[in-house]
């Protein structure tokens, strides 16, 4: 299968980077074709420009050269895996900007109607499986009190966006800063198991 693995963390020595490398390694061991995208390493610009916003609903104009290269990679994928931290109970700005700029009409959805009106219909019919692999500084209890917004977004927006048979997998390590080498190693192994189970 064609895996597209998207990573959003600025530090190449981070535990999150180690998770990204583990996902890539496990997917390759499974014989899958892997397209790795490190948003920071590729210096992706997460800012939606004025012109991009003005042309957002015009599918003849919204895929600029800067956007098209990323859109094409998405449209080739059969499996999507996002590896990123949770900061301030949300996605990093880099990843949020990626969603804002690349998940466009004609890419992630199409409008059944004209212009910016009508009903959006998911366009990712080629994607069979989606997974988010993430780490939290906060513990599970404190995150639960906050409503765990990222998990809810993935399970609701993610399923509506990707329309896979099941909601996206959400594989999260909470309270990472107080973890032990053993708990981190166990999480890496869990992530590997989840990736190897994808058929």
C-alpha positions, 0 to 999 in steps of 0.5 A: 500500500502507499503510505504518506507519513506526515511529521510536525515537530521542529526538533530532530532529536525529539521523542516525536521524531523517534516515533516518526522514524519508527512508523517509517521503518515499520511501514517499509518492513511491511513492504509498503511504499512510503512517502515521508513528509517532514514539514519542518525539514521541508520548510513548509509555510503554514500561513494561508495567504490572502490570495489563497483565501480569496481563491479558496473555493475556485478549484481552477485557481486554489492549487497554486504551485506551492500547494499542488506538490503537497496535494498530489502526494495526498491524492496518491496515498492509500494510508495516511499517518500523522506524527506530531505532538499536542501543544496547548491542547491542539495541533502544532501551528505547522500541522494546522496550517498544513490542513488549512492550506492543503485540504482544499475544495477539489482535494479533500472535498468537493462541493455539490453545488456552485461556488462556496455554497452547497454540500461538501462531499468527501473526496478522499475515497482512495484512502483506506486507513488514517492514523494519528500518533501523538504525544501530550505533556499533560496527563490523561486526567487533566486532558480529560478535564479539558475535553481532549480537543485533539482526540475529539477533532480527529475522531469527528472531523477526521472521520468526516474528512477521510470517510474511511470505514472506521474512524482514524486511529488515535494513538496517544502517549499522555504525560510524556514528560514524566514518563520513563525510558521503559514507558516510552519504549513500550509506546514505540512498540505499540505504534509499531504494532499498530502500523504492522496491523494495517493491511 
